[in-house]
């Protein structure tokens, strides 16, 4: 049943916190070079050119690292998300 006031349910809030925890855990496992670029891009909203300037890297290197960081996060989060969904069902 959907809440009438449009506010998320307590279960939805807990699930969102669980997912955020999983993402932070996966980020912590990344090598610093990948964590830096993904945090600047996805959390800080920096453009590739800004990241290149901040880190003093070529834009191509920034693009490559962001791609690799996303792939590593995807690989790390897939099993974590499956475990989390399985534990939610119990």
N, C-alpha and C positions, 0 to 999 in steps of 0.2 A: 504494500500500500504506500503510495506517495504521500509525503508530508504536505499538508494543506498550505502552510505558510511559505513553501518553497525553500526552506532551510534544509541542508543535508541532514540525514539521519545520523545518530551517533555511530552506527555501524559504518556508514560511508566515511565519516571523519576518521575513525580508527583505521580503516582500510587505506585511506590516503596517507596517513602517518606511517603505516607499515611500508607502503611503496616508497615513500620518501626516505625511510631508513635504509631500504634495500639499495636505492640509488646512491645514497651517501656511502654505503659500504662498498659498492662496486667502484665508485670514484676513488676511494681510498686505496684500492688495489691497483689502480693504474700507475704506470711510471710517471714521474713528475712532468716530463716533457709533454705527455698526452693530457694529464690532468690540468695543467696550466691552460692549454688552448681550449679545452672543452668547457672549463669553468668560465673563461673570458667570453667565449662565444655563447654558450647556452644559458648561463646564469647571469652574466653581466651584460649580455646583449651587444657586445663589441662586434664591429665589422671586421672582416679578415684583414683589411688594411691597418686598422687600429691595433689588432693583435700583433701583426708583423712589426709595427713600430714599437709597441710596448716591449716585446720580447727580442727586438733587434734581429728578426729573421726575415728571409724572403717570403713573399706572400704564398708562393708555391709550397714552401715547407709548412706553412701554417695550414693550408688546405689539406695537405697530405696527413699531417698529424691529427687534424680534426676528423678526417675520414677514418683513420686507424683507431682513434679514441672511440668513435661511435661504434665501430665494429667490435672492439673489445668490450665495451659496455653492453652491447647487445648480447654477446656471447656469455658474459658474466651474469646478466640479469635474467636471461631466459630460464635457467635452472632455478634461480632464486624465486622468480615469480611463480613457477610451477609448484615449488615447495610451499610457498605462501598460500596459493590457491588450494592446495591439498589440505593444509592444516586448517583453513577456513571452513572446509566442508565437514570436518570432524565434529 
